[in-house]
Amino acid sequence: MATTASRAVPEPSLEPPPLTPGEGGDDWYKALEPDELPEGRVKTVTIGHRSLALTHYRGGYGALDNRCPHQGGPLGEGSIEKGWLRCPWHGYDYSPCNGTPPPGFTDAPAGYRTEVRDDGVYVALPPEIARVRTVSDVMVETMINWGVTHVFGMVGHSNLGLADAFRAAEERGELTFIGIRHEGAASFAASAYGKLTGGLAACFGIAGPGSTNLLTGLYDAKADRAPVLALSGQVPSKVLGRGAFQDVDLNAAFAAVARSTHSVLASSDHAELVNLACKTALLERDVAHLVFPDEVQNLPATGQRPGGPAGRVPNREIAPPAEALQAAVERIARAERPLIIVGNGARHHMDAVIALAEQIGAPVATTFKAKGQISDHHPLGCGVLGRSGTPIASWFMNECDLVVAFGASFSNHTGIAAYKPIVQVDFDPMALGRFHAVEVPVLGHVGVTARLIAAALPTDDHFPNPRPEVAERWEIWRDEKARRRADDFGQGMNSATVFDAMSDLVPDDAVLCVDVGNNAYSFGRYFEVSGGQDVLMSGYLGSIGFALPAALGAWAAVGKSRPVVSVSGDGGFGQYAMELTTAVKYGMNLTHVLLNNGELGKISKEQRAGEWQVWQTGLHNPDFAAFATLCGAAGYRVATRPQLAEALAAALAHPGPALVEVCADPLLV
């Protein structure tokens, strides 16, 4: 339709658009101030939900639908050339006064009458058409029925239909959408939400890079067995697989990370697709993925009803087989120095496990992922076992004559001695004896099994009382920590001091999100948990940058009911630093403690240990406290020990996001 120099260019029609049937009921809306739009110019104006292209040509004003009927180009961003309004995308021409195309063409944008009044230019518009319920609405309503209350993501051109369904649900008070700055933060936040609650949050991206950005956080969820629902916009089906803009085979891209991945088709049973995805994510504790082609998102949902979990989810509190339970009871009854080790699989069932420990006189150690599940001040609590652990836990690992493990993975970082006799309890049959054979594998729900073992054990008191020994080992370790707090090379704060102060000041019911690196090892070693705190981390994936996005997810899960504290090094914080603005935008009450040592300290340490030259680990950092202030958060910078407690207390008391930057010594970890 573009005009060319080789043919005569006709004059466009300057008549106003004709009246349409029923147009007499139109309402008039002010679109422009007097003299706002110069002669010969075009401007986009939004009135209600309508986007209009306003034109000023030969003293008259035109108002057209802003969408070019060819491929939807924004006419309000076009220009008037030789009397014609030219679409900026493909050069299609229309009368700037009424939208009529040149002779020989019939497609035209809708035109609306205008009127110049003393106070500006007015446009007559028909009543807006009521919003039509779509398949996206059905699917979002189904997600809500499955317990999805939060969606983390970014709205973009290929997911607008689904986004509008989220908007409508949020207006009804059924859903909260948290717009992030990078989709990787969305998937980490959803993963943290699943780790903390065992329930579902969703992460959301556009086609192509918006969805591929989700992958790292989704691998974190998969590795740590956290349920997550991932939702991807997609290019229109008619161009899929033909090299269109942002055309990526998302089902293939997500095949390795998602337990299930399905594309939503026009003919799909839309509620059932969501039922399957949510059930898969929750029961398998894994990632489920849905792909929404652009044109499918807006299809009318004629007669469709949302789904939900009723009649689809069984009671998972399964008792172990009688033979396995009896074998476990007999083996524990013979033990003289039993040790209980709990992993993340015991997170919501510790009352039963601790009661059993007290009954049989067993010290309780945790894996790093399970830190916080028993207080370090409990008479039987002996801290973390393994590379990030305490010498108390390792002492009892060496001295025990039986390990009773609940919900632990036995990974190479955990530190459970394979040569010890082991009773292992887990709900997942594949977890039992995964790395090596165990003496008594018990398939069952952790809480149910712990209570059944306790009830079946003999009532005599032959079990030892390890409490004095636990207290003695803690005294030895706390004396050592005090000596380490006195270390000072003049290059910044040592980690023992930082985490001692945090142990004193972080509330007993806080959720703590920990990053990867020396900060994580030091946290595991030095921070003393209350037993009412939850600790979240990127356990098996070990992804740097986890902590701050995870704090967004934790805040979404607990709101104002519990404080949220995240901890990272400067390397980890730098990966998602701009998510601090997300925390500010939504008024999230969270505190981030940033150990700034000017380098990727863990990598420098590994290079030294391997007798490599320390190389490419240095970082160029801003004043992070000033950065936090610029973002709208509270920022505190700590360079000396006397400032530390004061800054931490102020940050924790601040009603909103706060960051405490600690100048840290890279060698004193």
N, C-alpha and C positions, 0 to 999 in steps of 0.2 A: 504494500500500500504506500510505501515511501514515495514522495515526489522526486522527480529527477530533472536534470537540466535538459534532457532530450525531448521533453514534452511540455506543453503549455500547462501552467499551474492555474487551475480555476480559482475563482474567489470563493471562500467559504460562505455558507449561509450565516447571516448575522441575526436571523430571527430568533426570538426566545423559544425554548422547547415547547412543544404543544401540550395542552392540557391532557391529562390521562383520565380515564373513567374514574370517578370518585375522588378526583384530586381536589375538589372543592373543600374537602375536610382536612386539607394539609394545614400544618402549623408553621408559623414563620419563626425563624431563629436568626439571631444576629451572628453573622459570619466574619465580618471585617469592620475595623474602625474606619472612620472617614480618612481617605488618603493613605490607608495602610498599604495598599497594593498599587505600585506604580503602573502606568500605562505600558502595555506590551509584556507584562510579567505574569507568572503563574505561581500559585502557592497552595500547599496542602493545608486543609483546615479540617479538624475533627469536631463533629457535633454529635453528641451522644455516642453511639457505637458506629456512626457512619464516618468514613473518610472521604472527603470531597476535594476535587481540584478546582480552585477558584481562579478565574482568569479576568484580566482587564484588557479589553481590546477595543480600539476606536470609541472610547468613551463609555462602552457598555461593559457589564459584568456577566460572566457565565459561571455556572456551578455544575460540574459533571461528577459522576461517580469516579473515584480516584483509580479504579482498577481498569486497565486497558483490556478490552474483551479478547485480545489476541492471546497473551500469556500472562496477564495480570500485572503488567508493568505499572509503576506509580506515575500516573499522568501529572500529578502535582509537582513532580520533579522534572517535568519536560520543559519545553520552551516553545514560544510562538515564532514560527518561521514562515515568512511570506503569507501571513494571515492564518496559517494552520497550527493547531496545537499538536506538537510532535511528541510521541511516546519516547521516553529516554532509552528504552530497551531495544526496540526494533524499528523505530522510525515510522510507525504507523501514524497517520494524520487524521485529525478530527476538527470540526468547527469548534473554536474556543467558546462560542456562545451557546451552542445547543448539542454538540457532540456528533453532528451529522458527518459521515465520512465523505470523501470525494466521490464524484460520479463513478458508477461501476462497482461500488462496494456497499455492503448492507450492514455489516457489524458496527455497532456504535455503543458507547457508554451511555448510561442513563443521564439525562439532563434535567435540571431543576430550575424553576423560575427564580429570578432574583428581583430585588427591589431596593433602590437607593433611597435611604431616608436621611434625615438631618444628622442622626447619630451614627450612621454607618450603613453597611450593605447587609441586607437580610436575604435568607434563602427559605423557600417553601418546601417542606419535606413531609412526605406521608408518614403515618405512624410506623414505628419500628415493628418488624415482624417478631413475634414472640420466639424466644430461644427454643429450638427443637431438641428434645432428648435424643442423645446419640448412643452408639455402641460404646463410646468412651465413657459416658455416664454410667452405663450398666456395669462396665468393668471396674470403674473406680468405686462404685457402690459395693461391688462384690469384695474388693480389697478391704474396704472399711469393715464389712461384715466379718472378715477374717482377722480383724484387729489392727489393720494398718491405720495409724493415726498421724504419722509424719512421713513426708516425702522430701528428700534432699535432692536438689538438682538445678538445672539451668533450662530456661524456656528458650526455644529457638524455632526457626522457620519450619522444621520438619516434625515438630511435636506440638503444634499450636492447638490442635483439636483436643488432644489428651490434656494439655495444660488447661484448657478452658473447663474441662470436666473437674480438674483439681480445684480450679477457682470457684466453681459453683459449689463444690463440697465444702470448701473452706468458708464460703459465705453462709452455708447452713450450720457451721460450727462443728462439722464432722471430721475435719482434717486440717492439719497445719502444713503448709508448704514453706520450706526454708531454701531460699535461693542462695546458692554458694557462688564462689568466684572461679572454681575449677572443679570439673566433674570428679576428679580423683578424691577431692575432699568429700564429695557426696557419698561415694561408695565406702570410704573409711568411716564416715559418720554412721551410715546404715549398719556397717559391720559392728561398730562399737555398741550401737543400740541393741543389736541381736545378742552380742556377748553378755551385755549387762542384764537384759530382761528375758532372753529366750524367746522374745516375740519378734514380729516382723516390722521393719521399716523398709521403705522403698527408696531407690536412687534412680535418677531420671536424666536422660541426655538426648541430644538430637542424633540424627544420622551421622555416619562417618566418625570424625574425631571426637565429637561429644560423647559418643558411646565407647569408643576405644579408650578414652581417658578414664572410663570407669574400671578398667580391667584390673589394675593393681589392687585397689581396695577390695574388689570382689575376690581376687586370689587370697587376700588376707582373710576374708570371711570363710572361704572354702577351707583354707589350711587350719583355721581355728574352730571349725564346725559351728559357725554362726549363721542363722537363717537370714537371708536377704532376698528381696524381690527387686530385680533390675529391669528397668523399662526403657526401651529405645524407640525414638522416632525413626522413620525410614523414608527414603525417597519414594515417590509414587511408583506403584507396582509396574506401570507401563514402561518405565525407563530402568527398572531394577535389572542389574546385570549387563547393562549396555554402556557402562562407562560414564554415567551421568555424574553431575557434581555431587560429591560426598556419597557416591555409590560404593558401599562396602557390604560384602556378604556378612552381615552381623551374626546370623546363625552359625556360620563357620567360625567366625572370630571368637564367639563365646562358647563354642562347643567344649573346649577343654576346661573352662572354669565353671560352667553352669551344669547342674545336675539335669536340668531340662531347659530347652530353648525352643520356642515356637513363634512363628509369625501369625499375626492376626489377619485372617482373610475376611472378605465380605460375607462368605458363606459359613464362617466359623460359628460354633456355639460359644458366644463370647463370654458368658458367665462361666461356662464349664472350663474354658481355657484358664481363667483366673483361679477357679477352684483347684485345678490341677497344679498350677504354679505355686499357690500359697501352701497347699498341702505338702507338696514336694519340699519346699523350703523349710517348713516347720518340722516335719517328721524326719527328714533326712539331715536336718541341720546343715543346709547347704544353700547354694545360689540357684534361684529359678529366674528365667529370663523370658521376656515377651517383647516382640518386635511389632511396631505399629506403623505400617505403611501410611503415608500422608493422607491418601484419599479415604482410607477405611475409617480413620478416626472420627470423621464427621457424618458417617452414615446414620440415618434415622434408626432408632431402636424400636421399631414397631412391635409392640406386644412382648418385648423381652423383659424378663425379670432378673434382678441380681441373684447371685448365689451366696453361699455361706458355708460355715463348717459343720452345721448341724447334721448329725448322722454320718459324718465323714471322718471324724478323728476319734481314735480309741483312747481309752485310759492306758497310759504308758507306764503306770506304776506297777511293773510286773515283778512278781516274786520269782526267785531262782528255783530251779528244779530241786526236789527234796534231796536227791543224792549229793548234788554239789553243795547245798547248804550244810548237810551233815558233815561232809568232808572238811569244809571250812571250819565248822565249829570244833571238830575233833582236833584239827591241826592247831588252832588258836589255843585250845585248852592245854595243849602240851608245851606251849611256849613259855620260856622263863623271862625273856627280855624282848617282847614284841615291840615293833615300831609301826605306827600307822603313817602312811604317806597319802596325801590327798592331792588330786589334780583338779583341773578346772571342771571336770565332769561332776565333781561333788559340790559345786558352787552353791546350789540352792538346797542342799541337804545336810548341812554341817551339824545341825542340832543332833541328828541321829548318830552321826559319826563321832562327835565329841562325847556323847553319852556313852558310846561303846568304849572309847579310849579311857574314860574315867573308870569304867567298870573293870577293864582288864589291866589298868596301869600302864598304858602305852603312850610314850611321847608321840607327838603329832608334828610331822614335818610336811611342808607343802612343796609342790613344784613352783617354779617362778610364776607361771601363769595363774597359779592358785594362791599367790601371796595375798594375805588379807582375810583368808577364809577361817583362820583361827588367830586370836590375839597373840602377839609376842609377849604379852603379860599374863597369859593363861598359864597355870602351873605346869601344863603338859606341852605348851607350844614351844617349838624349838626352831622356828624360822624356815627359811627357804633352803632346799637341798639342791646342790648342783653348782654350776659355774657362777651364778649370780647369788650364791647363798651364804649362809653363816657357818662358822665352824661348829656351832652347836648341833645343827642338823647332820653335818657330816660325821661328827663324833658318834651320835646315836645310830647312824647308818652302819658304821663300822662295828659297833658293839652289840647290835641286836642279833637275835637268833631266829627271827621271823619278821618278814615284811608283810603287812596287810595293806594293800593298795586299793584306793577307791577313786575311780574316774581319772586315773593317771595314764599318760601316754607311753612312758618308758622310752622317750626319745633320747638321743645321745647327749643332750644338754641336761637331762633330768638328774642323773647321778645315782640312780637306783642300781645297786650292785647285783649283777645277774647271777652271781654265785650264791646269793642268799636264798633260803627257802621263801617262796612267795605265795600268798593268797591274793589273787587279783579279782576285783569286782568291777564289772562294767556293763552298761546296757547294750553296748555294741559288740556283737560276737567277733567282728574282725579286730577289735582292739585287744582281745584276750590273747596273750602270748604272741603279740605282733612281732616283736624283735627277737624273742627267745622263749623257750618253753618255760612255763611256771608250774609250780607244784599243784596248785588248786585253782583252776580258772572257774569263775562263778559268773554266770550270765544273769543279770538282774538289775533292777532299779537300785541306785545307791542307797537312798534313804530307807526303802523297804527292806533291803538286804541287811543293812546295818542293824535295824531294829530286830529282825528275825534272828540274826546271830546273837545279839545281846540276850534275847529271850531264851535261846536254846543253850547258852553256856551254863556250866555248873555254878552253883551259888557259893561255892567255897571261896575263900580269900587267898588262894595260893599265888595270885598274881603279885608282882613286885610293886613297890611304891617308888617310882623314879623321880618324884617331885624334888627331893633335895638335890639329886644329881643334875636335874634340869636347871634349877636355880644356881647351882655352882658353875655350870658351864656358861650361863648367861652372865654371871658376875665376871668371869674371866674375859669374855668377849667385850663387855661394856668397859672394862678397864683398858682393853686394847683400843677400843674406839676413842676413849678419852685421850690416850696418847697420840692417836692419829689427828685428833682435832687440834693438837698443839703444833703440828707440823706447819711450817711456813717458809717457803722459798722466796717470798717476796714477789710472786708472780700471780697472785690472786688467791681466792678462797679455796680451801680444800673441801672435797665432797663430804667427808665425815661431818664437818661443821654445818654444811648446808642441810643435810638430811637429818641431823640431830635437831636443828631448829624447826624443820618441817614436822618432825615427829611430835614436838611439843605443841605446835600451833595449828596444824591441819585438823579440822573437826573430826570427831570420832565416827561420824556417819558420812564422810566425804566419799565421792567417787574420784579415783585417781587414774589418770590416763598417762601412760609412760611411753616415751619414745624409744628409739634404738640407739645404741652407742654406749660410751662410758657412763653417761648419765643413768642408763638403765641398770648396768651392773652395780653402780654405786647405790642406786635406789634399793635394789634387791638386798644388798649387803647391809646398808646402814639405816634405812628407814624402818622404824618400828611401828607395826600396824596395831590398830585398836581391836580388830575383830569385827567391827561394825562397818568397816570401809570395804569398798569394792575396788580392785585394781584391774585395769584393762590395758592390754598391750598387743602389739603385733607379734604374737608368740612364735608360730612356726614359719611364717613368711619373713618376719624380721625386717619390715619395711620402715626405713627412715622416713620421718615426716608424719608418722601416725598420730602423734599425741594431740595436736591442736584440733584437727578434724574430728578425732575421736571425742574430744571434749564437747564439740557441737552435738554429736549424737547422744552423749551421756546427758547433756543438758536437756535435750528434747525428751529423753526418757524420764528424768526426775523433776524437771522444772524447778520450782522454788522450794521443793520439799527437802532437797539435799544439796550441799555445796559440791562444786565440781572443780578439781584442781588438775592441771596437766603439767608435765615436766618434760623438757627436752634440752638438747644441746643446741648450739647455734646452727649447726649443719641441718638438723631436723627441722628447726623452726623456719629456716629459710625456704624450705620446700613449699610450705603453705602459709607463709607469713600473712598474705593478704586476707586470709580467712578471719583475721582479727577484725576486719571491717564487717564481716558477716555477724560475728558475735556482737559487735556494736549495733548493727542494724536491728537485730532482734532482741536487744537488751538482755543478753545472756549473762547470768551471774556466774562467771567462771574466772579462775585465777590461773595464769600460766607462769610457771617458774622456769626461767631460761638460763642455763649455765653457759656463759659465753667465754670460751677459752681461745677463740680465734682460729680454730682449726678443727678438722675431722679427727678428734683425739684418739678414737678407737683405732682408726686406720694407721695413724702415726705409731701407736703402740704396737700394732701388729707388724709394721715395717721394722721397727727396732727389734722386736722379738725374733723376727726371721733374718736378722742381720742384713736387711735391705737398707738402702739410703732412704731417709724420710723425704718424700717427694709428692708434690701436688696435693697436700692436705691443708695448706694454709688457706684462710678465708678472709675476704675483705668485708668487714661488717660495719653497719651504721651504729649509731647510738640507738639501741633497740628500745630503751625506755622513752626516748624522744619520738621514735617511730610510733610507739603505742599511743602516745598523746596525740600525734597527728591523725591517727586513725579514729580518735574519739574515745579511746580507752584510757584508763589510769596507768601511768608508767612510773616505775620506781627503779632506780639504778643503785646497786649495792657494790661498793668497792672495798669496804672495811667491815670487819666483824661486828662492831657495835651497831651498824646500820641494818644488819640482816633481820633481826627479830622485829624491829620497828617496821621495816618495809613489808615483811610478810604479813604482819598483823594488819597493817593498813590495807594491803591488797585484798586480804580475805574479808575485810569489813566493807570494802567498796561495793556499792549496789550496782554492779555491772561488770563488764570485762576489765580485768587488770593484768598487768604484766610486771613481773619482778625480774630484772636483768641482774644476774650475779656475775661479777668478774671472777672467773674461775681459773685455777691453775691446771693446765692440761696434764701435769704429771701426778698431781695429788688426787687420785681417783680411788 
